[in-house]
């Protein structure tokens, strides 16, 4: 009987095409609070393939809002546990867990991705995800939370504003993790742990629901995407949409950088390290490296390049290097 079809109730929605969902592949970066709700929504909707990316482990404090985890899962990898639970919810779809750093995602997994879902809780992670989406030209839906406040943005590479075009929240705020670190993340912390962002289960489910809906619309080609920045205030149940426009000087998607016309100022006889300090401050990088004519330069060396040479700068916060043209200024 038609009613016996798992997807019958959604399939009777006008213009619904279940086959498009079956053919879709979603990479979910982070399967914590929003990620676990979002992954559940997409699994129940019948998205054909999902890749769950999260190298962290489950902590007891996760259990109040991370839907797919229970007491017996504490200490296990989030991606692996989430994949097991979702396979039981819908055995008809393909789910791959990637319990490693997202920076290690191989091209074989990224290939043929329909949409990226960014459910990360740090500014730095979102920046890297944004650069990945731009590099691979894959639409990305990004969501964030702070207590009863949330935000959504859908990024269509080189069509809409990307995450770097108009940063709306300070790096200091967004760089904070909203949950105590699991064992894997604790190993990466060299200095004192940053204060945690407050988070509540109701807000997690609301933001994840909005993100899930955006992804379904992108797959099905229905409705209008949230190409601007949508804020949700849970205390007053209000939505505010802030218009975004692409920034031609954006270091990730701007036309100046795309056309290799952006310049970096250099001084005669300065060290490579001094040049990189300015680049790091200008573009919000962590520990940039510079390549000139096919080789990486030693930071202690004198920077030797001709006016008009193109250098390539890479950083752990970016999935792809940026190209800059050297222009000299006299000291």
Protein Blocks (a to p, Z undefined) as FASTA:
>chain_A
ZZlpmklmmmmpghiafklmmmpccddehjafmmmmmmmmmmmnopabdcdddfbdcdfk
lmmmpmkbcfklgoiafklmmmmmmmmmmmmbccdddfbdfklpcfklmgopabdcdfbf
bfklmmmmmmmmmmnopacdddddehjaccdddddehkbccfklmccbdfklmmpcfbdc
dfklmmmpmbdcdddddddfklmmmmmmmmmmmmmmmmnopajddfbccdddfklopacd
ddddddfklcklgmklmnopaccdddehiafklmmmmmmmmnopabdcddeehiacdfkb
ccdddehiacddddfkbcbdcddddddddZZ
